[in-house]
Amino acid sequence: MKKALLAMTAAAAAAASGAAFAQTSSGVTLYGIVDAGVEIINNTPATGSAGGTVTRLNSGNLSGSRWGLRGTEDLGGGLKGIFVLESGFDLDTGTSGQGNRLFGRQSYVGLQGNFGAVTLGRQQNSLYDLFGAYDPMGVGPRYSLNSVDSLFNGRADNAMKYTGKFGGLTATGFYSFGRDATVANGGEVAGQSKVGRNFGAGLSYAAGGFSIGGAYDQFQGASVALKDRSAKRVAIGTAYAFGDAKVFAGYRWLRDDGTASLTAATTRSNVYWAGAQYKFTPAFQLTGAAYYNDVKNSDADPWMFVLSADYSLSKRTDAYLNVGYVKNKSRSTLGLNGSGTALPGENQTGATVGLRHRF
């Protein structure tokens, strides 16, 4: 009799357990982008002389090449467990990106509910979260706003983050205990909480074809000696879509007190940009953009102009042509692929034809 009762109890417990698990759901998604193109460009440091031209294969032109895993688990009561592991790589060489990290683009775990999401790990900063919507080139790796200021593609190690979406309003904020773990004593140093500290926040609002947003980012120097030096950024952007057209504009303010080294001087600059997109057909889109960096107390104020044609071969595959020109003054080294990718004071012209596939 006792054995029968025990068997019935075990069966009931198993049934209850099965019912409880049946109410939850989980899933893991594999996703990614592969993007590569052939570029011809002049006046790069690799040529060694003004006027030299190089032809090369580049990975990540419109989008950084990546693969990732994204997972969710329904915990009940509107609460979900979430995680993302995202690895960036160079398609042309097969090497890992973001300082040779395995999951250098993002790696976090968190909880999501009606309140938004709270996540822990290596994560994007607020500029990255919001400003892809306000750059005509989507803050791509090259020939974009990211070329003028790489912090628009910024990430931070050791970060806590909140993201909430409420109708057309999006809010984000994060705090990092040490933004770059690849630097010796670059953060999370005992008794030195300011070393490598990074924090920021942003808000955006979208309604109909109109959207507007702003973000703040600040980080301290990545050593005990530089902990009291900070780099501060404020950016605002807007976009408006009407019919087959979309226009963009934005502004970024910077004050860097010399976070790069003890001998670095304070840098102040203002970046302005504007541009437009037009869809001639559902498959073919043309984008034009202009970027200007006004560097204070300097005549090195470069301009960058970009024209991009994109043709969708399918829902997941597109071909593109990017053409760009940078006008440098004084010792400015701004290039189409970022600061320091052009010879000092030399103008640069480049073009890239490539292919991008999403999976």
C-alpha positions in Angstrom: 0.0 0.0 0.0 2.8 2.4 0.9 4.6 1.6 -2.4 1.4 2.3 -4.3 1.0 5.7 -2.5 4.6 6.6 -3.2 4.3 5.7 -6.9 1.1 7.8 -7.2 2.8 10.8 -5.4 5.8 10.6 -7.7 3.6 10.4 -10.8 1.6 13.5 -9.6 4.8 15.4 -8.9 6.2 14.5 -12.4 2.9 15.6 -14.0 2.9 18.9 -12.1 6.6 19.5 -13.1 5.8 18.8 -16.7 2.9 21.2 -16.7 5.1 23.9 -15.1 7.8 23.4 -17.8 5.2 23.4 -20.5 4.2 26.9 -19.5 7.7 28.2 -20.3 9.4 28.5 -23.6 13.0 29.1 -24.7 14.9 29.5 -27.9 18.3 30.2 -29.3 18.9 31.9 -32.6 22.0 31.8 -34.7 22.4 35.0 -36.8 25.0 37.1 -38.6 26.2 39.3 -41.4 29.1 38.7 -43.9 30.2 41.8 -45.8 33.3 42.2 -48.0 34.3 44.4 -50.9 37.2 45.6 -53.1 38.4 49.1 -52.4 40.7 51.4 -54.4 41.9 54.4 -52.4 44.8 56.9 -52.5 46.9 58.8 -50.0 46.9 56.1 -47.3 49.8 55.8 -44.8 50.5 52.3 -46.3 51.5 53.8 -49.6 54.3 55.8 -48.0 53.9 58.8 -50.3 51.3 61.4 -51.3 49.4 60.4 -54.4 50.0 56.6 -54.0 47.1 54.3 -54.6 46.3 50.9 -53.1 43.7 48.3 -54.1 42.6 45.9 -51.4 39.9 43.6 -50.1 38.1 44.9 -47.0 35.7 43.2 -44.6 32.9 45.1 -43.1 32.0 48.1 -45.3 28.3 48.8 -44.8 28.1 46.4 -41.8 30.7 44.8 -39.6 31.0 41.1 -40.4 29.7 39.0 -37.4 28.0 35.9 -36.1 26.1 35.6 -32.9 23.8 33.6 -30.7 20.7 35.2 -29.2 18.5 33.4 -26.6 15.4 34.0 -24.5 13.6 32.0 -21.9 10.1 32.7 -20.7 10.2 32.9 -16.9 6.5 33.6 -16.4 4.7 36.7 -15.3 5.9 38.7 -18.3 9.6 38.2 -17.3 12.2 36.7 -19.7 15.8 35.7 -19.3 17.9 36.9 -22.3 21.5 36.6 -23.5 23.5 37.7 -26.6 27.0 36.4 -27.6 28.1 38.3 -30.8 31.5 37.8 -32.4 33.0 40.3 -34.9 35.6 39.1 -37.5 37.4 40.1 -40.6 36.0 38.1 -43.5 39.1 38.7 -45.7 41.5 37.1 -43.1 39.2 35.1 -40.8 40.6 36.8 -37.7 38.6 38.0 -34.7 37.9 41.7 -34.4 37.5 44.1 -31.5 41.0 43.5 -30.0 41.0 39.8 -30.9 38.0 39.1 -28.5 36.0 35.9 -29.0 32.7 37.8 -28.5 34.0 41.3 -29.0 30.8 42.9 -30.4 28.5 42.0 -27.5 28.4 39.4 -24.7 25.7 39.9 -22.0 23.0 38.2 -19.9 19.9 39.8 -18.4 16.3 40.0 -17.6 13.5 41.6 -19.7 10.0 42.6 -18.8 7.4 45.3 -19.2 9.9 47.6 -17.4 12.5 47.1 -20.1 15.7 45.1 -20.0 18.6 45.1 -17.5 21.7 43.4 -18.8 25.3 42.6 -17.6 28.4 42.2 -19.8 30.3 43.8 -22.7 27.8 46.1 -24.4 27.3 48.9 -26.8 27.3 52.5 -25.5 24.3 54.9 -25.8 25.8 56.5 -28.9 25.9 53.2 -30.7 22.4 52.3 -29.5 20.7 55.4 -30.9 22.7 57.0 -33.8 22.4 54.3 -36.4 19.0 55.9 -37.0 20.4 59.4 -37.6 23.4 58.8 -39.8 22.6 58.4 -43.5 25.2 55.6 -43.7 23.9 53.9 -40.6 27.2 54.4 -38.7 28.8 51.7 -40.8 32.4 50.6 -40.2 33.7 52.8 -43.2 32.6 55.8 -45.2 30.3 56.9 -42.4 29.9 58.9 -39.1 32.0 56.2 -37.5 35.0 57.3 -39.7 34.8 60.8 -38.1 34.3 59.6 -34.5 34.8 55.9 -33.7 32.9 56.3 -30.4 29.7 56.1 -32.3 30.5 52.4 -32.6 31.7 52.4 -28.9 31.4 49.4 -26.6 32.3 48.9 -22.9 33.5 45.9 -21.0 32.2 45.2 -17.4 29.0 47.1 -18.1 25.5 47.3 -16.5 22.8 48.5 -18.8 19.1 49.5 -18.9 17.1 49.7 -22.1 13.4 50.5 -22.2 10.9 51.0 -25.1 7.6 52.6 -24.4 5.6 53.3 -27.5 7.7 55.7 -29.6 10.1 56.5 -26.7 13.3 54.6 -26.2 15.5 55.1 -23.1 19.0 53.7 -22.5 21.6 54.1 -19.8 24.8 52.2 -18.8 27.6 52.2 -16.3 31.0 50.4 -16.9 33.4 49.6 -14.0 36.2 49.4 -16.6 35.6 50.0 -20.3 38.6 48.2 -21.8 39.9 45.0 -20.1 42.7 44.6 -22.7 44.6 47.5 -21.1 46.7 46.6 -18.1 45.1 48.2 -15.0 42.5 49.8 -17.4 39.6 49.3 -15.0 38.3 47.6 -11.8 41.5 48.5 -10.0 41.2 48.1 -6.2 40.8 51.5 -4.5 40.7 53.3 -7.9 37.0 53.2 -9.0 37.5 56.1 -11.5 40.1 54.2 -13.6 38.5 53.3 -16.9 35.0 54.2 -15.7 32.5 54.8 -18.5 28.9 55.8 -18.3 26.2 57.4 -20.5 22.5 57.6 -21.3 20.2 58.5 -24.2 16.6 59.2 -25.3 14.9 58.9 -28.6 11.4 59.5 -29.9 9.8 58.3 -33.1 6.3 59.1 -34.5 5.3 58.5 -38.0 8.2 59.4 -40.3 9.9 61.7 -37.8 12.5 60.7 -35.2 14.8 62.6 -32.9 17.3 61.5 -30.2 20.2 62.5 -28.0 22.9 60.8 -26.0 25.7 61.5 -23.5 28.9 59.5 -23.1 31.8 60.0 -20.7 34.8 57.9 -19.8 37.9 58.3 -17.6 41.5 57.6 -18.6 42.5 53.9 -18.5 45.3 54.1 -15.9 45.7 55.4 -12.3 47.7 58.3 -13.7 44.9 59.3 -16.1 41.9 58.6 -13.9 41.0 62.3 -13.4 41.1 63.0 -17.1 37.8 62.5 -19.0 36.4 62.5 -22.5 32.8 63.8 -22.8 30.5 63.6 -25.7 27.0 65.0 -26.3 25.2 64.2 -29.6 21.8 64.9 -31.1 20.3 63.7 -34.3 17.1 63.7 -36.3 15.6 62.0 -39.3 12.4 62.4 -41.3 11.0 60.0 -43.9 8.4 61.1 -46.5 7.4 59.0 -49.5 10.5 57.2 -50.9 12.8 59.8 -49.4 14.5 60.3 -46.0 16.6 63.1 -44.7 19.1 63.2 -41.8 21.0 65.7 -39.7 23.0 65.7 -36.5 25.6 67.3 -34.2 28.2 66.0 -31.8 30.2 68.0 -29.1 33.4 66.7 -27.7 35.8 67.7 -24.9 38.7 65.3 -24.2 41.0 66.4 -21.4 43.9 64.2 -22.7 42.8 60.7 -21.9 45.2 59.1 -24.4 48.4 59.9 -22.5 50.0 62.3 -19.9 51.4 64.4 -22.6 48.1 64.7 -24.6 46.6 68.1 -24.8 42.9 68.9 -24.3 40.9 68.4 -27.5 37.6 70.1 -28.3 35.6 69.6 -31.5 32.2 69.9 -33.1 31.0 67.4 -35.7 28.1 68.3 -38.0 26.5 66.0 -40.6 23.6 65.9 -43.0 22.4 63.6 -45.8 19.5 62.0 -47.6 18.3 58.6 -49.0 16.0 57.9 -51.9 14.5 54.6 -53.0 14.1 54.6 -56.8 12.7 51.1 -56.6 12.0 48.7 -53.7 15.4 47.1 -54.5 17.5 50.2 -55.4 18.5 52.9 -52.9 20.9 55.9 -53.3 22.4 57.6 -50.2 24.4 60.9 -50.0 26.1 62.3 -46.9 28.4 65.1 -45.8 30.4 65.3 -42.5 32.4 68.2 -41.1 34.7 68.2 -38.1 35.4 71.6 -36.6 38.5 71.1 -34.4 38.9 74.0 -32.0 42.2 75.9 -31.9 43.3 74.3 -35.1 42.9 74.7 -38.8 42.6 71.0 -39.3 38.9 71.0 -40.1 38.2 68.1 -42.5 35.2 67.5 -44.7 34.0 64.0 -45.8 31.6 63.4 -48.6 30.0 60.0 -49.4 27.7 58.6 -52.1 26.4 55.1 -51.8 24.3 52.9 -54.1 22.7 49.8 -52.8 20.8 47.1 -54.7 19.0 44.2 -53.0 19.4 40.9 -54.9 17.1 39.3 -52.4 15.7 39.9 -48.9 19.1 38.9 -47.4 21.7 39.7 -50.0 22.6 43.1 -51.5 25.4 44.6 -53.6 26.7 48.1 -53.1 29.0 50.8 -54.4 30.5 53.4 -52.0 32.4 56.5 -53.3 33.9 59.0 -51.0 36.2 62.1 -50.8 37.9 63.6 -47.8 39.2 67.2 -47.9 42.0 67.6 -45.2 43.7 70.7 -44.1 46.9 71.3 -42.1 48.0 68.0 -40.5 44.6 66.4 -40.5 44.7 62.6 -41.1 41.0 61.9 -41.5 40.4 59.1 -44.0 37.3 57.3 -45.4 38.2 54.4 -43.1 38.7 56.6 -40.0 41.1 59.0 -38.3 44.7 58.3 -39.1 43.9 56.5 -42.4 45.0 59.3 -44.7 48.5 61.0 -45.0 48.7 64.2 -43.0 47.1 67.1 -44.8 46.4 65.1 -48.0 43.0 64.8 -49.5 41.7 61.3 -50.1 39.5 59.6 -52.7 38.2 56.1 -52.5 35.6 53.7 -53.8 34.4 50.2 -52.7 32.3 47.7 -54.5 31.0 44.9 -52.3 28.5 42.2 -51.3 26.6 41.8 -48.1 24.6 38.7 -46.9 22.5 38.4 -43.7 21.6 35.1 -42.1 
